[in-house]
Amino acid sequence: MTFDDVRTLVLAWPEVEDGSSYGTSALKVRKKMLARLKEDGDSLVMPGVPPDERDILVESQPKVFYFTDHYRDYPMMLIRLSKARRQTVEPLLRRHWRTLASKKAVRDYDATASS
């Protein structure tokens, strides 16, 4: 995957827009960060991942998931996009999108996705 792949995927969801964060490309929902490209150009900074889940993901797929000391105390992890697959990344993004999007946007999205 690339950040452009992620961008194409999530811009199809309601209320997602391009932005920037810490000088890198970011995807935001209602001005809140859904995810951003890390300065290395290959890693996705992924908020909304509880530390216990993050630990399991890092242990099970260390080539894809990791975190640095900087993120240790936050519900965030890093995803190496060059090693990641859409079916692994999309559910994490979608879950975080659901926490940021308006209830109406989520309801409308669910209604169209199930029809």
N, CA, C and O atoms as CSV, one atom per row, in Angstrom:
chain,resi,resn,atom,element,x,y,z
A,1,MET,N,N,0.843,-1.187,0.000
A,1,MET,CA,C,0.000,0.000,0.000
A,1,MET,C,C,0.878,1.237,0.000
A,1,MET,O,O,2.050,1.203,0.376
A,2,THR,N,N,0.265,2.333,-0.437
A,2,THR,CA,C,0.909,3.640,-0.357
A,2,THR,C,C,-0.066,4.591,0.328
A,2,THR,O,O,-1.231,4.255,0.542
A,3,PHE,N,N,0.425,5.779,0.667
A,3,PHE,CA,C,-0.480,6.762,1.265
A,3,PHE,C,C,-1.556,7.146,0.259
A,3,PHE,O,O,-2.692,7.419,0.647
A,4,ASP,N,N,-1.218,7.171,-1.026
A,4,ASP,CA,C,-2.238,7.473,-2.038
A,4,ASP,C,C,-3.337,6.408,-2.058
A,4,ASP,O,O,-4.506,6.731,-2.271
A,5,ASP,N,N,-2.972,5.151,-1.839
A,5,ASP,CA,C,-3.978,4.090,-1.745
A,5,ASP,C,C,-4.911,4.347,-0.558
A,5,ASP,O,O,-6.130,4.219,-0.672
A,6,VAL,N,N,-4.318,4.711,0.579
A,6,VAL,CA,C,-5.107,5.010,1.775
A,6,VAL,C,C,-6.020,6.206,1.491
A,6,VAL,O,O,-7.207,6.186,1.818
A,7,ARG,N,N,-5.459,7.230,0.887
A,7,ARG,CA,C,-6.227,8.445,0.570
A,7,ARG,C,C,-7.430,8.108,-0.311
A,7,ARG,O,O,-8.550,8.535,-0.030
A,8,THR,N,N,-7.195,7.346,-1.370
A,8,THR,CA,C,-8.284,6.972,-2.282
A,8,THR,C,C,-9.367,6.206,-1.540
A,8,THR,O,O,-10.556,6.440,-1.755
A,9,LEU,N,N,-8.965,5.305,-0.679
A,9,LEU,CA,C,-9.911,4.504,0.092
A,9,LEU,C,C,-10.782,5.372,0.986
A,9,LEU,O,O,-12.008,5.284,0.923
A,10,VAL,N,N,-10.172,6.204,1.816
A,10,VAL,CA,C,-10.940,6.920,2.844
A,10,VAL,C,C,-11.629,8.174,2.344
A,10,VAL,O,O,-12.600,8.617,2.957
A,11,LEU,N,N,-11.160,8.762,1.246
A,11,LEU,CA,C,-11.858,9.941,0.723
A,11,LEU,C,C,-13.238,9.584,0.175
A,11,LEU,O,O,-14.060,10.466,-0.074
A,12,ALA,N,N,-13.488,8.288,-0.010
A,12,ALA,CA,C,-14.819,7.840,-0.442
A,12,ALA,C,C,-15.808,7.825,0.726
A,12,ALA,O,O,-17.014,7.704,0.511
A,13,TRP,N,N,-15.312,7.946,1.950
A,13,TRP,CA,C,-16.171,7.938,3.130
A,13,TRP,C,C,-16.638,9.356,3.447
A,13,TRP,O,O,-15.906,10.315,3.204
A,14,PRO,N,N,-17.847,9.498,3.987
A,14,PRO,CA,C,-18.372,10.834,4.301
A,14,PRO,C,C,-17.490,11.582,5.299
A,14,PRO,O,O,-16.916,10.998,6.218
A,15,GLU,N,N,-17.406,12.875,5.087
A,15,GLU,CA,C,-16.752,13.825,5.992
A,15,GLU,C,C,-15.230,13.706,6.054
A,15,GLU,O,O,-14.605,14.353,6.894
A,16,VAL,N,N,-14.618,12.895,5.186
A,16,VAL,CA,C,-13.159,12.786,5.163
A,16,VAL,C,C,-12.620,13.806,4.168
A,16,VAL,O,O,-13.175,13.992,3.085
A,17,GLU,N,N,-11.520,14.468,4.559
A,17,GLU,CA,C,-10.891,15.422,3.655
A,17,GLU,C,C,-9.386,15.400,3.834
A,17,GLU,O,O,-8.866,14.996,4.874
A,18,ASP,N,N,-8.702,15.846,2.792
A,18,ASP,CA,C,-7.254,15.989,2.850
A,18,ASP,C,C,-6.882,17.116,3.783
A,18,ASP,O,O,-7.617,18.093,3.926
A,19,GLY,N,N,-5.735,16.971,4.415
A,19,GLY,CA,C,-5.215,18.022,5.262
A,19,GLY,C,C,-3.738,17.801,5.480
A,19,GLY,O,O,-3.085,17.079,4.727
A,20,SER,N,N,-3.223,18.424,6.508
A,20,SER,CA,C,-1.832,18.200,6.868
A,20,SER,C,C,-1.715,18.207,8.391
A,20,SER,O,O,-2.550,18.770,9.098
A,21,SER,N,N,-0.669,17.574,8.861
A,21,SER,CA,C,-0.411,17.492,10.289
A,21,SER,C,C,1.088,17.311,10.477
A,21,SER,O,O,1.687,16.418,9.878
A,22,TYR,N,N,1.687,18.140,11.290
A,22,TYR,CA,C,3.130,18.084,11.526
A,22,TYR,C,C,3.923,18.098,10.224
A,22,TYR,O,O,4.948,17.427,10.105
A,23,GLY,N,N,3.442,18.866,9.251
A,23,GLY,CA,C,4.155,19.038,7.995
A,23,GLY,C,C,4.039,17.885,7.014
A,23,GLY,O,O,4.744,17.867,6.005
A,24,THR,N,N,3.167,16.924,7.284
A,24,THR,CA,C,2.980,15.806,6.358
A,24,THR,C,C,1.509,15.710,5.965
A,24,THR,O,O,0.641,16.297,6.611
A,25,SER,N,N,1.246,14.969,4.908
A,25,SER,CA,C,-0.128,14.755,4.449
A,25,SER,C,C,-0.921,14.033,5.521
A,25,SER,O,O,-0.425,13.126,6.190
A,26,ALA,N,N,-2.165,14.458,5.666
A,26,ALA,CA,C,-3.043,13.839,6.653
A,26,ALA,C,C,-4.436,13.717,6.083
A,26,ALA,O,O,-4.801,14.407,5.131
A,27,LEU,N,N,-5.204,12.834,6.674
A,27,LEU,CA,C,-6.614,12.675,6.338
A,27,LEU,C,C,-7.395,12.982,7.594
A,27,LEU,O,O,-7.116,12.442,8.664
A,28,LYS,N,N,-8.377,13.854,7.455
A,28,LYS,CA,C,-9.099,14.330,8.626
A,28,LYS,C,C,-10.600,14.133,8.454
A,28,LYS,O,O,-11.128,14.096,7.342
A,29,VAL,N,N,-11.258,14.009,9.590
A,29,VAL,CA,C,-12.709,13.899,9.637
A,29,VAL,C,C,-13.179,14.994,10.593
A,29,VAL,O,O,-12.874,14.974,11.785
A,30,ARG,N,N,-13.917,15.937,10.048
A,30,ARG,CA,C,-14.412,17.054,10.863
A,30,ARG,C,C,-13.265,17.719,11.639
A,30,ARG,O,O,-13.382,18.009,12.829
A,31,LYS,N,N,-12.161,17.947,10.927
A,31,LYS,CA,C,-10.965,18.633,11.440
A,31,LYS,C,C,-10.153,17.825,12.452
A,31,LYS,O,O,-9.203,18.346,13.036
A,32,LYS,N,N,-10.516,16.566,12.664
A,32,LYS,CA,C,-9.775,15.695,13.574
A,32,LYS,C,C,-9.019,14.657,12.744
A,32,LYS,O,O,-9.515,14.197,11.715
A,33,MET,N,N,-7.824,14.294,13.194
A,33,MET,CA,C,-6.976,13.412,12.412
A,33,MET,C,C,-7.478,11.967,12.383
A,33,MET,O,O,-7.648,11.320,13.417
A,34,LEU,N,N,-7.703,11.501,11.184
A,34,LEU,CA,C,-7.998,10.083,10.966
A,34,LEU,C,C,-6.676,9.312,10.884
A,34,LEU,O,O,-6.527,8.260,11.507
A,35,ALA,N,N,-5.740,9.830,10.130
A,35,ALA,CA,C,-4.405,9.230,9.987
A,35,ALA,C,C,-3.526,10.243,9.271
A,35,ALA,O,O,-4.012,11.157,8.604
A,36,ARG,N,N,-2.213,10.055,9.425
A,36,ARG,CA,C,-1.288,10.924,8.701
A,36,ARG,C,C,-0.068,10.139,8.274
A,36,ARG,O,O,0.242,9.081,8.821
A,37,LEU,N,N,0.615,10.681,7.286
A,37,LEU,CA,C,1.851,10.085,6.807
A,37,LEU,C,C,2.974,10.521,7.731
A,37,LEU,O,O,3.131,11.709,8.012
A,38,LYS,N,N,3.751,9.562,8.199
A,38,LYS,CA,C,4.904,9.888,9.050
A,38,LYS,C,C,5.998,10.485,8.169
A,38,LYS,O,O,5.981,10.323,6.949
A,39,GLU,N,N,6.918,11.155,8.778
A,39,GLU,CA,C,7.983,11.840,8.051
A,39,GLU,C,C,8.841,10.910,7.194
A,39,GLU,O,O,9.487,11.371,6.253
A,40,ASP,N,N,8.862,9.608,7.501
A,40,ASP,CA,C,9.664,8.673,6.702
A,40,ASP,C,C,9.050,8.394,5.326
A,40,ASP,O,O,9.689,7.774,4.476
A,41,GLY,N,N,7.816,8.849,5.108
A,41,GLY,CA,C,7.159,8.676,3.809
A,41,GLY,C,C,6.587,7.294,3.565
A,41,GLY,O,O,5.982,7.060,2.519
A,42,ASP,N,N,6.761,6.370,4.504
A,42,ASP,CA,C,6.256,5.003,4.323
A,42,ASP,C,C,5.354,4.552,5.460
A,42,ASP,O,O,4.674,3.533,5.336
A,43,SER,N,N,5.334,5.281,6.551
A,43,SER,CA,C,4.552,4.833,7.704
A,43,SER,C,C,3.323,5.699,7.898
A,43,SER,O,O,3.352,6.917,7.719
A,44,LEU,N,N,2.247,5.031,8.270
A,44,LEU,CA,C,0.995,5.712,8.579
A,44,LEU,C,C,0.884,5.824,10.089
A,44,LEU,O,O,0.994,4.828,10.804
A,45,VAL,N,N,0.666,7.048,10.574
A,45,VAL,CA,C,0.414,7.258,11.993
A,45,VAL,C,C,-1.076,7.014,12.184
A,45,VAL,O,O,-1.910,7.734,11.637
A,46,MET,N,N,-1.398,5.992,12.965
A,46,MET,CA,C,-2.774,5.538,13.120
A,46,MET,C,C,-3.245,5.735,14.558
A,46,MET,O,O,-2.882,4.957,15.440
A,47,PRO,N,N,-4.055,6.778,14.803
A,47,PRO,CA,C,-4.620,6.961,16.142
A,47,PRO,C,C,-5.771,5.985,16.389
A,47,PRO,O,O,-6.229,5.300,15.475
A,48,GLY,N,N,-6.223,5.938,17.628
A,48,GLY,CA,C,-7.406,5.169,17.960
A,48,GLY,C,C,-7.163,3.685,18.152
A,48,GLY,O,O,-8.099,2.890,18.063
A,49,VAL,N,N,-5.919,3.298,18.415
A,49,VAL,CA,C,-5.610,1.888,18.639
A,49,VAL,C,C,-5.182,1.734,20.098
A,49,VAL,O,O,-4.103,2.189,20.477
A,50,PRO,N,N,-6.014,1.100,20.914
A,50,PRO,CA,C,-5.669,0.935,22.334
A,50,PRO,C,C,-4.354,0.176,22.506
A,50,PRO,O,O,-4.040,-0.706,21.706
A,51,PRO,N,N,-3.583,0.510,23.543
A,51,PRO,CA,C,-2.276,-0.133,23.739
A,51,PRO,C,C,-2.305,-1.660,23.771
A,51,PRO,O,O,-1.386,-2.296,23.254
A,52,ASP,N,N,-3.337,-2.265,24.364
A,52,ASP,CA,C,-3.366,-3.728,24.408
A,52,ASP,C,C,-3.540,-4.331,23.011
A,52,ASP,O,O,-2.905,-5.333,22.681
A,53,GLU,N,N,-4.396,-3.722,22.201
A,53,GLU,CA,C,-4.572,-4.188,20.827
A,53,GLU,C,C,-3.302,-3.930,20.019
A,53,GLU,O,O,-2.873,-4.778,19.238
A,54,ARG,N,N,-2.711,-2.765,20.210
A,54,ARG,CA,C,-1.468,-2.421,19.515
A,54,ARG,C,C,-0.394,-3.473,19.811
A,54,ARG,O,O,0.301,-3.927,18.902
A,55,ASP,N,N,-0.263,-3.855,21.075
A,55,ASP,CA,C,0.752,-4.839,21.449
A,55,ASP,C,C,0.530,-6.170,20.728
A,55,ASP,O,O,1.483,-6.807,20.279
A,56,ILE,N,N,-0.713,-6.576,20.624
A,56,ILE,CA,C,-1.039,-7.831,19.935
A,56,ILE,C,C,-0.690,-7.728,18.447
A,56,ILE,O,O,-0.108,-8.649,17.876
A,57,LEU,N,N,-1.052,-6.596,17.824
A,57,LEU,CA,C,-0.753,-6.414,16.398
A,57,LEU,C,C,0.745,-6.377,16.143
A,57,LEU,O,O,1.236,-7.002,15.203
A,58,VAL,N,N,1.471,-5.645,16.979
A,58,VAL,CA,C,2.925,-5.551,16.818
A,58,VAL,C,C,3.571,-6.927,16.990
A,58,VAL,O,O,4.475,-7.292,16.238
A,59,GLU,N,N,3.108,-7.681,17.973
A,59,GLU,CA,C,3.671,-9.010,18.211
A,59,GLU,C,C,3.349,-9.973,17.068
A,59,GLU,O,O,4.190,-10.784,16.681
A,60,SER,N,N,2.139,-9.883,16.532
A,60,SER,CA,C,1.732,-10.830,15.490
A,60,SER,C,C,2.249,-10.456,14.100
A,60,SER,O,O,2.464,-11.339,13.269
A,61,GLN,N,N,2.454,-9.147,13.831
A,61,GLN,CA,C,2.917,-8.713,12.509
A,61,GLN,C,C,3.939,-7.576,12.654
A,61,GLN,O,O,3.652,-6.446,12.257
A,62,PRO,N,N,5.106,-7.849,13.205
A,62,PRO,CA,C,6.077,-6.780,13.479
A,62,PRO,C,C,6.632,-6.082,12.236
A,62,PRO,O,O,7.149,-4.969,12.335
A,63,LYS,N,N,6.533,-6.714,11.080
A,63,LYS,CA,C,6.999,-6.051,9.860
A,63,LYS,C,C,6.010,-4.986,9.396
A,63,LYS,O,O,6.383,-4.064,8.670
A,64,VAL,N,N,4.753,-5.110,9.811
A,64,VAL,CA,C,3.709,-4.165,9.416
A,64,VAL,C,C,3.461,-3.131,10.512
A,64,VAL,O,O,3.441,-1.931,10.240
A,65,PHE,N,N,3.275,-3.587,11.737
A,65,PHE,CA,C,2.891,-2.706,12.834
A,65,PHE,C,C,4.056,-2.472,13.787
A,65,PHE,O,O,4.802,-3.396,14.112
A,66,TYR,N,N,4.202,-1.234,14.227
A,66,TYR,CA,C,5.233,-0.916,15.207
A,66,TYR,C,C,4.882,0.403,15.874
A,66,TYR,O,O,3.922,1.069,15.484
A,67,PHE,N,N,5.649,0.772,16.862
A,67,PHE,CA,C,5.513,2.091,17.473
A,67,PHE,C,C,6.862,2.484,18.037
A,67,PHE,O,O,7.726,1.641,18.280
A,68,THR,N,N,7.022,3.762,18.237
A,68,THR,CA,C,8.260,4.290,18.803
A,68,THR,C,C,7.981,4.741,20.230
A,68,THR,O,O,6.828,4.804,20.658
A,69,ASP,N,N,9.039,5.051,20.954
A,69,ASP,CA,C,8.871,5.547,22.325
A,69,ASP,C,C,7.965,6.769,22.370
A,69,ASP,O,O,7.227,6.969,23.335
A,70,HIS,N,N,8.026,7.578,21.330
A,70,HIS,CA,C,7.190,8.780,21.268
A,70,HIS,C,C,5.696,8.456,21.405
A,70,HIS,O,O,4.946,9.218,22.015
A,71,TYR,N,N,5.276,7.332,20.841
A,71,TYR,CA,C,3.860,6.944,20.843
A,71,TYR,C,C,3.504,5.947,21.951
A,71,TYR,O,O,2.344,5.554,22.078
A,72,ARG,N,N,4.476,5.543,22.740
A,72,ARG,CA,C,4.279,4.485,23.733
A,72,ARG,C,C,3.085,4.739,24.659
A,72,ARG,O,O,2.332,3.807,24.943
A,73,ASP,N,N,2.893,5.955,25.129
A,73,ASP,CA,C,1.837,6.261,26.106
A,73,ASP,C,C,0.539,6.764,25.472
A,73,ASP,O,O,-0.335,7.282,26.167
A,74,TYR,N,N,0.416,6.610,24.158
A,74,TYR,CA,C,-0.779,7.100,23.453
A,74,TYR,C,C,-1.452,5.952,22.709
A,74,TYR,O,O,-0.789,4.985,22.332
A,75,PRO,N,N,-2.757,6.049,22.496
A,75,PRO,CA,C,-3.457,4.998,21.735
A,75,PRO,C,C,-3.200,5.164,20.230
A,75,PRO,O,O,-4.110,5.462,19.456
A,76,MET,N,N,-1.953,4.964,19.848
A,76,MET,CA,C,-1.532,5.146,18.456
A,76,MET,C,C,-0.529,4.066,18.092
A,76,MET,O,O,0.150,3.511,18.956
A,77,MET,N,N,-0.445,3.777,16.804
A,77,MET,CA,C,0.597,2.893,16.318
A,77,MET,C,C,1.005,3.351,14.933
A,77,MET,O,O,0.372,4.219,14.332
A,78,LEU,N,N,2.060,2.759,14.449
A,78,LEU,CA,C,2.577,3.056,13.128
A,78,LEU,C,C,2.398,1.826,12.250
A,78,LEU,O,O,2.550,0.690,12.701
A,79,ILE,N,N,2.071,2.078,10.987
A,79,ILE,CA,C,1.862,1.000,10.030
A,79,ILE,C,C,2.810,1.219,8.855
A,79,ILE,O,O,2.756,2.260,8.201
A,80,ARG,N,N,3.677,0.245,8.583
A,80,ARG,CA,C,4.557,0.335,7.411
A,80,ARG,C,C,3.713,0.031,6.180
A,80,ARG,O,O,3.362,-1.119,5.917
A,81,LEU,N,N,3.398,1.073,5.438
A,81,LEU,CA,C,2.502,0.907,4.295
A,81,LEU,C,C,3.087,-0.026,3.236
A,81,LEU,O,O,2.347,-0.773,2.597
A,82,SER,N,N,4.398,0.008,3.044
A,82,SER,CA,C,5.013,-0.847,2.019
A,82,SER,C,C,4.883,-2.333,2.353
A,82,SER,O,O,5.037,-3.179,1.472
A,83,LYS,N,N,4.602,-2.655,3.605
A,83,LYS,CA,C,4.426,-4.048,4.031
A,83,LYS,C,C,2.961,-4.397,4.304
A,83,LYS,O,O,2.632,-5.560,4.537
A,84,ALA,N,N,2.092,-3.403,4.277
A,84,ALA,CA,C,0.695,-3.593,4.685
A,84,ALA,C,C,-0.190,-3.978,3.503
A,84,ALA,O,O,0.132,-3.723,2.342
A,85,ARG,N,N,-1.304,-4.595,3.840
A,85,ARG,CA,C,-2.325,-4.944,2.844
A,85,ARG,C,C,-3.618,-4.239,3.217
A,85,ARG,O,O,-3.901,-3.990,4.389
A,86,ARG,N,N,-4.379,-3.931,2.208
A,86,ARG,CA,C,-5.613,-3.179,2.428
A,86,ARG,C,C,-6.526,-3.862,3.445
A,86,ARG,O,O,-7.096,-3.189,4.304
A,87,GLN,N,N,-6.675,-5.177,3.365
A,87,GLN,CA,C,-7.592,-5.881,4.260
A,87,GLN,C,C,-7.150,-5.822,5.716
A,87,GLN,O,O,-7.946,-6.093,6.615
A,88,THR,N,N,-5.903,-5.475,5.955
A,88,THR,CA,C,-5.407,-5.308,7.322
A,88,THR,C,C,-5.622,-3.879,7.816
A,88,THR,O,O,-5.984,-3.661,8.972
A,89,VAL,N,N,-5.400,-2.919,6.937
A,89,VAL,CA,C,-5.434,-1.498,7.314
A,89,VAL,C,C,-6.848,-0.923,7.301
A,89,VAL,O,O,-7.200,-0.127,8.172
A,90,GLU,N,N,-7.650,-1.314,6.336
A,90,GLU,CA,C,-8.985,-0.722,6.190
A,90,GLU,C,C,-9.857,-0.841,7.445
A,90,GLU,O,O,-10.483,0.149,7.825
A,91,PRO,N,N,-9.928,-1.994,8.102
A,91,PRO,CA,C,-10.778,-2.068,9.302
A,91,PRO,C,C,-10.334,-1.118,10.413
A,91,PRO,O,O,-11.175,-0.577,11.131
A,92,LEU,N,N,-9.038,-0.911,10.564
A,92,LEU,CA,C,-8.542,0.022,11.580
A,92,LEU,C,C,-8.953,1.456,11.240
A,92,LEU,O,O,-9.396,2.210,12.106
A,93,LEU,N,N,-8.798,1.815,9.973
A,93,LEU,CA,C,-9.198,3.152,9.533
A,93,LEU,C,C,-10.701,3.355,9.673
A,93,LEU,O,O,-11.155,4.399,10.142
A,94,ARG,N,N,-11.466,2.349,9.263
A,94,ARG,CA,C,-12.924,2.475,9.317
A,94,ARG,C,C,-13.412,2.600,10.762
A,94,ARG,O,O,-14.309,3.392,11.052
A,95,ARG,N,N,-12.831,1.832,11.649
A,95,ARG,CA,C,-13.230,1.917,13.058
A,95,ARG,C,C,-12.949,3.313,13.615
A,95,ARG,O,O,-13.786,3.883,14.315
A,96,HIS,N,N,-11.773,3.861,13.306
A,96,HIS,CA,C,-11.452,5.193,13.815
A,96,HIS,C,C,-12.337,6.250,13.147
A,96,HIS,O,O,-12.766,7.203,13.798
A,97,TRP,N,N,-12.609,6.080,11.845
A,97,TRP,CA,C,-13.509,7.010,11.151
A,97,TRP,C,C,-14.863,7.066,11.857
A,97,TRP,O,O,-15.431,8.146,12.018
A,98,ARG,N,N,-15.382,5.921,12.277
A,98,ARG,CA,C,-16.684,5.861,12.952
A,98,ARG,C,C,-16.689,6.674,14.248
A,98,ARG,O,O,-17.730,7.201,14.640
A,99,THR,N,N,-15.541,6.781,14.912
A,99,THR,CA,C,-15.488,7.560,16.154
A,99,THR,C,C,-15.412,9.058,15.883
A,99,THR,O,O,-15.731,9.858,16.762
A,100,LEU,N,N,-14.998,9.448,14.687
A,100,LEU,CA,C,-14.822,10.863,14.361
A,100,LEU,C,C,-15.974,11.450,13.561
A,100,LEU,O,O,-16.302,12.627,13.713
A,101,ALA,N,N,-16.587,10.639,12.715
A,101,ALA,CA,C,-17.665,11.123,11.849
A,101,ALA,C,C,-18.930,11.383,12.666
A,101,ALA,O,O,-19.114,10.836,13.754
A,102,SER,N,N,-19.781,12.219,12.119
A,102,SER,CA,C,-21.056,12.488,12.789
A,102,SER,C,C,-21.913,11.224,12.788
A,102,SER,O,O,-21.763,10.360,11.925
A,103,LYS,N,N,-22.800,11.130,13.755
A,103,LYS,CA,C,-23.688,9.963,13.827
A,103,LYS,C,C,-24.508,9.831,12.554
A,103,LYS,O,O,-24.751,8.722,12.079
A,104,LYS,N,N,-24.934,10.957,12.004
A,104,LYS,CA,C,-25.721,10.937,10.775
A,104,LYS,C,C,-24.897,10.386,9.608
A,104,LYS,O,O,-25.395,9.579,8.824
A,105,ALA,N,N,-23.653,10.817,9.495
A,105,ALA,CA,C,-22.793,10.327,8.409
A,105,ALA,C,C,-22.587,8.822,8.518
A,105,ALA,O,O,-22.632,8.109,7.515
A,106,VAL,N,N,-22.361,8.342,9.729
A,106,VAL,CA,C,-22.172,6.901,9.940
A,106,VAL,C,C,-23.461,6.152,9.593
A,106,VAL,O,O,-23.425,5.126,8.914
A,107,ARG,N,N,-24.585,6.665,10.058
A,107,ARG,CA,C,-25.885,6.033,9.782
A,107,ARG,C,C,-26.157,5.979,8.271
A,107,ARG,O,O,-26.552,4.942,7.738
A,108,ASP,N,N,-25.939,7.105,7.598
A,108,ASP,CA,C,-26.165,7.160,6.152
A,108,ASP,C,C,-25.216,6.225,5.399
A,108,ASP,O,O,-25.618,5.559,4.444
A,109,TYR,N,N,-23.960,6.183,5.835
A,109,TYR,CA,C,-22.983,5.296,5.200
A,109,TYR,C,C,-23.393,3.833,5.376
A,109,TYR,O,O,-23.358,3.052,4.425
A,110,ASP,N,N,-23.778,3.476,6.588
A,110,ASP,CA,C,-24.201,2.109,6.867
A,110,ASP,C,C,-25.430,1.739,6.036
A,110,ASP,O,O,-25.537,0.614,5.547
A,111,ALA,N,N,-26.340,2.669,5.880
A,111,ALA,CA,C,-27.572,2.406,5.112
A,111,ALA,C,C,-27.248,2.142,3.653
A,111,ALA,O,O,-27.833,1.246,3.045
A,112,THR,N,N,-26.318,2.913,3.075
A,112,THR,CA,C,-25.986,2.711,1.665
A,112,THR,C,C,-25.083,1.489,1.478
A,112,THR,O,O,-25.155,0.820,0.447
A,113,ALA,N,N,-24.242,1.197,2.459
A,113,ALA,CA,C,-23.326,0.041,2.342
A,113,ALA,C,C,-24.087,-1.274,2.448
A,113,ALA,O,O,-23.673,-2.275,1.863
A,114,SER,N,N,-25.192,-1.284,3.183
A,114,SER,CA,C,-25.923,-2.537,3.364
A,114,SER,C,C,-26.972,-2.764,2.284
A,114,SER,O,O,-27.576,-3.835,2.222
A,115,SER,N,N,-27.190,-1.773,1.439
A,115,SER,CA,C,-28.218,-1.952,0.387
A,115,SER,C,C,-27.631,-2.419,-0.913
A,115,SER,O,O,-28.361,-2.614,-1.885
